[in-house]
């Protein structure tokens, strides 16, 4: 069972209006946001930050941002965020071959050298202790400019917040997210874990 139960989507009108963003991203408003509504200032600030961080500014595409989110969430072990990130990557046009082989991004030919550098950055930046080093820095700067690196770091940081929120809260995972996770991640061991809604 979740530590704190989500509130109705009707609870806060401003949050509801802002949360329409998630209907495009995921097809539903996530239970994490509905739980944040216990303090609407948090839910509204979070949605605005999410929209700013995940905006498509150019070469760091919407699909790549969601794959960065997945690698970051996988590094921390948050199954809720893994499912959401892979679902959003699918909905934002990630290549089928990338979705099918996200677990093997380092060696799979579906990922470009630039994408591999970005995803390795996500992995290193999400680990505790942090493992970003000179090699990762050099590889990033070979392919990405400073603004693009800031975009990536925004995604990694946003999901650091979400990973801690959802794993600590035991947020109940939604059916749509389960469907995407089982489709792309089930064969390599993804399970709902504490997010199944029946236990904490």
PyMOL commands that set and color helices and strands:
alter all, ss='L'
color gray80, all
select helices_A, chain A and resi 13-18+20-25+31-54+62-76+79-91+96-100+102-104+113-126+134-143+146-169+175-184+186-188+193-196
alter helices_A, ss='H'
color red, helices_A
deselect
rebuild
show_as cartoon
